Amino acid sequence: MQRFVQLALDLFDPPAAASVGQADSRQKKPQEPKEQSSVAPENIANGAPPEAARLPDMLAPASFRHPRANREVLLDGAVVAYALQRARRRSIGFTVGADGLSVRAPAWATLTAVDAALRGKSGWILRKLGEARERQQRLEHARIVWRDGALLPYLGAPLRIVLDPAQSAAGQLREAGEGGARQLHIGLPASAQPEQIRDAVQAWLMRSARRHFTARLEHFAPLLGVRWTRLRLSSAQTRWGSARADGSINLNWRLLHYPGTVIDYVVAHELAHLRVMDHSPRFWDTVRTVVPDYAALRRHLHDEPAPLWD
């Protein structure tokens, strides 16, 4: 089996533990940033005092529950139900993901010690749990409703789906009129089921993704002094791309939702792995030679989740 030459580019932040949603009981507690007022702008606009705006939060403590939770702890007034797993390791480690808080602890660590370690990282844990919840809410809000007139992002701009029985099954992209979104005409009747619309749009996006990705690979490979051999489209949920030692590149077709500059970053990231196998400073220096603002583009990829596909 071919050996991977990259650590997967995922949906989260760069390698530092506090950035990727992981922590270790041995690490120093990260300094908490100053928070702005939690009062909603509409409450301020309507003249509601800050105390009234925060009253529901004061009466209802925050709660976070992992779907496989087997233990609870109270962290700064918030109830956190977490998934505890015993593992062969020397320290207590924490991971905050879309499901919530997961804890891996050595067999010798008592439950009291585990809870104490969590309290020692309470600020970091609650901040990450809040970010994960907010991200999930944005994902739900961006969920695509598959019908005539549905909107989805395409290369960072809105794309409207138009059911057009006169159109070929392959679909056709039409430029927008003044002030409107571009339109994708799909050869389906108005009575088409949501699953039919979704599958037809996905097929068109995947064909478009292959063309776009190939052009950008051809652009960046000579600049980086590497040679890619094959492109595969991925549908992974937590990985945007990967590269193999034989020069084959995997790219997630859902990247087509993002602006071209973000796609360029991911393409350059994977090609750079054909020169440097890890995420060392030398790797990031290599990426920077062709995408100087890669850090901002990586943050965009994390902060603006792609819409959910059902």
TIFITOR-410766 format. One record per atom (N, C-alpha, C): residue in one letter; x, y, z. Coordinates in steps of 0.2 Angstrom, whole numbers, plus 5000, padded with zeros to 4 digits. Atoms other than C-alpha are relative to their C-alpha. Example, Ala and Ser with C-alpha at 12.3 -4.5 7.8 and 13.67 -1.06 7.14 Angstrom:
BEGIN
a500449945000/a506249785039/a500450065000/s499649944999/s506849955036/s499650055003/
END
This chain:
BEGIN
m500449945000/m500050005000/m500450065000/q499649945000/q500750174996/q500050045006/r499949974994/r501350275010/r499850074999/f500249935000/f500550445014/f500550045001/v499549954998/v501650595014/v499850065003/q500249944997/q500550715022/q499649985006/l500550004995/l499550735038/l499450034998/a500649985003/a497850755033/a499850085002/l500249934999/l497250935030/l499350005002/d500750014997/d495650945041/d499750065000/l500449945000/l494351065045/l500250055006/f499949964994/f495151135061/f500750044999/d499549955000/d496551255065/d500749964999/p499450025001/p498451235063/p500349965006/p499850054996/p499551115073/p500050015008/a499949994992/a499651195091/a499449975003/a500550044997/a498651095103/a499350045001/a500649964998/a497451235109/a499750034993/s500449985006/s497051275091/s499649954996/v500450065004/v496551105084/v499549975004/g500550034996/g495351075098/g500349945005/q499750054996/q496550965108/q500450035006/a499649984995/a497450985125/a500349955004/d499650054996/d498550895137/d500050035007/s499949974993/s498550905156/s500650025002/r499349974998/r500350945156/r500150074997/q499949945004/q500151095145/q499850065005/k500249944996/k500051275153/k499450024997/k500749975002/k498351345153/k500050064996/p499949945005/p498151465138/p499650065003/q500349944998/q497751645142/q499450014997/e500649995003/e495951685139/e500050074998/p500149945003/p495551825127/p499550045004/k500549964998/k494551975133/k499449994996/e500650015004/e492751945128/e499650064999/q500449945001/q491552075121/q499349985003/s500650014997/s489852095128/s499649954996/s500450055003/s488651955125/s499350024999/v500749975001/v487152065124/v499950004992/a500150005007/a486352035107/a499850074997/p500149945003/p486352185095/p499350025000/e500749985001/e484452185093/e499750025007/n500349984993/n484152195112/n500350075002/i499849934999/i485252345113/i499650054996/a500449955004/a484352425098/a499350015003/n500749994998/n482652395106/n500050035007/g500049974994/g483252475122/g500049955006/a500050054995/a483352315133/a500650015004/p499350004996/p484652335147/p500449945000/p499550065000/p486152225147/p499849945005/e500250054995/e485552135163/e499449964998/a500650045002/a483852085155/a500249964994/a499850045006/a484752025139/a500449945003/r499650054997/r485851915150/r499649955005/l500350034995/l484551855162/l499849934998/p500150075002/p484051695152/p500649955001/d499450044999/d485851635152/d500249995007/m499950004993/m485951675170/m499649945004/l500550054997/l484451565174/l500149934998/a500050065003/a484851425162/a500849994999/p499350015001/p486651365165/p500249964993/a499850035006/a487651315149/a500049925001/s499950075000/s487651125145/s500249974994/f499750035006/f488651025133/f500049925002/r500150074999/r488350835131/r500349974994/h499850045005/h489350715121/h499549944999/p500550055001/p488250585112/p500249935004/r499850064997/r489350445120/r500250025007/a499749984993/a489550535137/a499949945005/n500150044994/n489850425152/n500250035007/r499849974994/r490350555165/r499850074999/e500249935001/e489850735169/e500550045005/v499649964996/v490850875177/v499750075000/l500249935000/l490351055182/l500650044999/l499549955001/l491551185174/l499850075000/d500249935000/d491351365179/d499250014999/g500750005000/g489451335181/g499749974994/a500350035005/a489251245165/a500149925001/v500050074999/v488751055165/v500349974993/v499650035006/v489950965153/v500049925001/a500050085000/a489550775150/a500549984994/y499550025004/y491050695142/y500149934999/a499950075002/a491550535134/a500749985003/l499450024997/l492950455145/l500249934997/q499850065002/q494050325138/q500749995003/r499350024997/r495550235146/r500449984994/a499650015005/a497050225136/a500749995002/r499350014998/r498950175136/r500350064999/r499749945001/r499650345139/r500250035007/r499749984994/r500650445152/r499650065003/s500349944997/s499450595154/s499350004998/i500750005002/i497650645153/i499950054994/g500049965006/g497250715136/g499250024998/f500749985001/f495650815130/f500050014992/t500149985006/t494950835113/t499350034999/v500749975001/v493450945108/v499950004993/g500250015007/g492650905092/g499250024999/a500749985001/a490950925084/a499549965005/d500550044995/d490150795096/d500150035007/g499949984993/g490850875112/g500749995002/l499450024997/l492250835124/l500149935001/s499850074999/s493150675124/s500750005004/v499450014995/v494450625137/v500349935000/r499650065000/r495850495136/r500450005006/a499649994994/a496650455152/a500349935002/p499750074999/p497850315158/p499649975006/a500350044995/a497250175169/a500150025007/w499949984993/w498050245184/w499750065003/a500349944998/a497150405184/a499449995003/t500750014997/t495750415196/t499550054997/l500649965002/l494050495192/l500150075003/t499949944997/t494450635204/t500650044996/a499449965004/a496150675195/a499850024993/v500249985007/v495250675178/v499650065001/d500449944999/d493950795184/d500450065002/a499549944998/a495350905192/a500450034994/a499749985006/a496250905176/a499650044995/l500449965004/l494750965167/l499850075003/r500149934997/r494451105179/r500650044999/g499549965001/g496151155177/g500150034993/k500049975007/k495851185158/k499350024998/s500749985001/s494051245160/s499950054995/g500149945005/g494251405151/g500149984993/w499850025007/w495051325136/w499449954998/i500550055002/i493751175136/i499350044998/l500649965001/l492251295137/l500050044994/r500049965006/r492851405124/r500049964994/k500050045006/k493151265112/k499349974999/l500750035000/l491451185116/l499550064997/g500449955003/g490651355112/g500150014993/e499949995007/e491551375096/e499749944996/a500350065003/a491051195091/a499350004999/r500750005000/r489251225095/r499850064995/e500249945005/e489251395085/e500149974993/r499850025007/r490051305070/r499449954998/q500550055001/q488751165071/q499350044998/q500649965002/q487351305071/q500150034993/r499949975007/r488151385056/r499949954995/l500150065005/l488151215047/l499249994999/e500850025000/e486251185051/e499750064996/h500349945003/h485851365045/h500250004992/a499850005007/a486751335029/a499849934996/r500250065003/r485951165025/r499650024994/i500349995007/i485351155007/i499349975000/v500650035001/v483551135004/v499949984992/w499950025007/w483451034988/w499350014996/r500649995004/r482051114977/r500250054995/d499949955005/d481851234962/d500150065003/g499949944997/g482651394966/g500550005006/a499550014994/a483851324980/a500650044998/l499349975001/l485451424983/l500549965004/l499450034997/l487151354987/l500650044998/p499349965002/p488951434987/p500349964994/y499650035005/y489951404971/y500650054999/l499449955000/l491751474971/l499950065003/g500149944995/g491251584985/g499450054998/a500649955002/a489651664976/a499449965000/p500650045000/p487851614977/p499949974993/l500250045006/l487251484964/l499349985001/r500750024999/r485351464961/r499949944995/i500150065004/i484751294955/i499350014997/v500649995004/v483451304941/v499849934997/l500250075003/l482451144936/l499750024993/d500149985007/d482351154917/d499949944996/p500150065004/p481551004908/p500350004993/a499849995006/a482151074892/a500850005000/q499350014999/q483951064898/q500349935000/s499750075000/s485150914895/s500149985007/a499950034993/a485450804910/a500650025003/a499349984998/a487250864911/a499950075004/g500049944997/g486651034917/g500450064996/q499649955003/q487251204911/q500050065005/l499949944995/l487951354921/l499850064995/r500149945004/r487251524915/r500250065005/e499849944996/e487951694921/e499450045002/a500649964997/a486851804932/a499950064996/g500149935003/g485951954926/g500250055005/e499849954996/e486252114934/e499750005007/g500250004993/g486252104953/g499749935002/g500350074998/g485751914953/g500549955000/a499550054999/a486551754956/a500149964994/r499950055006/r487251634943/r499549945001/q500550055000/q486051494938/q500349944997/l499850075003/l486351304936/l499349974998/h500750045002/h484951234925/h500249934999/i500050075000/i484651054928/i499449974996/g500650035004/g483650944916/g499649965004/l500550044996/l482350894929/l499350045000/p500749974999/p480450924930/p499950035006/a500249964994/a479651034943/a499849955005/s500250054995/s479050874951/s500649955003/a499450044998/a480850804954/a500050005008/q499950014993/q481150734971/q500750035003/p499449964997/p482450824983/p500649954998/e499450045001/e483650674981/e500250004993/q499849995007/q483550684962/q500450064999/i499749945001/i483950864962/i500750005003/r499450014997/r485350834975/r500649964996/d499650055004/d486150694965/d500250044993/a499949975007/a486050794948/a500550065002/v499649944999/v486850954956/v500749975002/q499350034998/q488250844964/q500449984995/a499750025006/a488650764948/a500350054996/w499749945003/w488850934940/w500650035003/l499449974996/l489951004954/l500649955000/m499450045001/m491050854953/m500450004994/r499749995006/r491350874935/r500450075000/s499749944999/s491651054938/s500650005004/a499450014996/a492851014952/a500649974997/r499450035003/r493950904942/r500350054995/r499749955005/r494151034928/r500450065004/h499749944996/h494551174941/h500649985004/f499550024996/f495651074952/f500649984995/t499550025005/t496651004937/t500450064997/a499749935002/a496951184931/a500550035005/r499649974994/r497551234948/r500649965001/l499450044999/l498751084950/l500550024995/e499649985005/e499451124933/e500450075001/h499749934999/h499751304938/h500550005006/f499649994994/f500551274955/f500649945000/a499550055000/a501551114952/a500750024997/p499349985002/p502951194941/p500350055005/l499749944995/l503051344954/l500349965006/l499750044994/l503451214968/l500549954998/g499550055002/g504551104957/g499849935001/v500350074999/v503450944959/v499649984994/r500450035005/r502550824948/r499549965003/w500550044997/w500850764952/w499849954994/t500150055005/t500250604943/t499249984999/r500750015000/r498350584947/r499650045005/l500549964996/l496850674954/l499449965001/r500650044998/r495550584964/r499650055004/l500549964997/l493950674970/l499849965007/s500250034993/s493550644989/s499350035002/s500649984997/s491950654998/s500150005008/a499950014992/a492750645016/a499750065003/q500449964996/q491850735030/q500550055004/t499549964996/t493450795039/t500750014997/r499349995004/r494850805026/r499950034994/w500049975007/w495050925012/w500449984995/g499650025005/g496450845004/g500649955003/s499450044998/s497950725004/s500449994994/a499550015005/a499450674994/a500449935002/r499650064999/r500350514991/r500750004997/a499350005002/a502250474988/a500049994993/d499950015007/d501850424970/d499750064996/g500249945004/g501150594966/g499350014999/s500749995001/s499350564967/s499750045005/i500349954995/i498250694975/i499349995000/n500750004999/n496550684983/n499850075002/l500349934998/l495450844984/l499349995001/n500750014999/n493750854991/n499650054996/w500449965005/w492450914978/w499650055003/r500449954997/r491551014991/r500450065001/l499649945000/l493051134991/l499750054995/l500349965005/l492051204976/l499550055002/h500449954997/h490951294988/h500450075002/y499649944997/y492451414993/y500250044994/p499749965005/p493251554984/p500649974997/g499550035003/g494551514972/g500750015003/t499449994996/t495951584983/t500149955006/v500050064995/v495451454997/v500249944996/i499850065004/i495551314984/i500750004998/d499350005002/d497251374978/d500449985006/y499650024994/y497851364996/y500049925001/v500050074999/v497251184998/v500449964994/v499750035005/v497951134981/v500850015001/a499349994999/a499651214985/a500249965006/h499850044993/h499651135003/h500149934998/e499950075002/e499450954995/e500650004996/l499450015004/l500750984982/l500750025004/a499449994996/a501951054995/a500249945004/h499850074997/h501850885003/h500449964996/l499550045005/l502750814988/l500750025001/r499349974998/r504250914994/r500249995007/v499950014993/v504050905013/v499549965003/m500550054998/m503150765021/m499750025007/d500349994993/d502750845038/d499750074999/h500249934999/h502051015044/h500550045004/s499549974996/s503651075050/s500150074997/p500049935003/p504151265047/p500350004993/r499850005007/r505051215031/r499449984996/f500650015004/f503351145025/f499650074999/w500449945000/w502451305029/w500450064996/d499749965004/d503851405021/d500049994993/t500150025007/t503651305005/t499350024998/v500749985002/v501751345005/v500050074999/r500049935000/r502151525008/r500350034993/t499649985006/t503251534992/t499550014994/v500550005006/v501651514981/v499350035003/v500649984997/v500251564993/v500250045006/p499749974995/p500951705004/p499550015006/d500549994994/d499251735014/d499749945002/y500350074999/y498951545017/y499750005007/a500350014993/a498651575036/a499350035000/a500749975000/a497151695032/a499549954996/l500550045004/l496451575019/l499949935004/r500150064996/r496651425031/r499550025006/r500549984995/r495651525044/r499350004997/h500650005004/h494351555031/h499749934999/l500250065001/l494251375028/l499749975006/h500350034994/h493951335046/h499450045002/d500649964998/d492751485050/d499450004996/e500650005005/e491651465035/e499949934998/p500150075002/p491051285035/p499649994993/a500450015006/a490351215019/a499349975002/p500650024998/p488551185018/p499949925001/l500150074999/l487851015024/l499649974994/w500450035006/w487250895010/w499749945003/d500450064997/d485850765015/d499949954994/
END
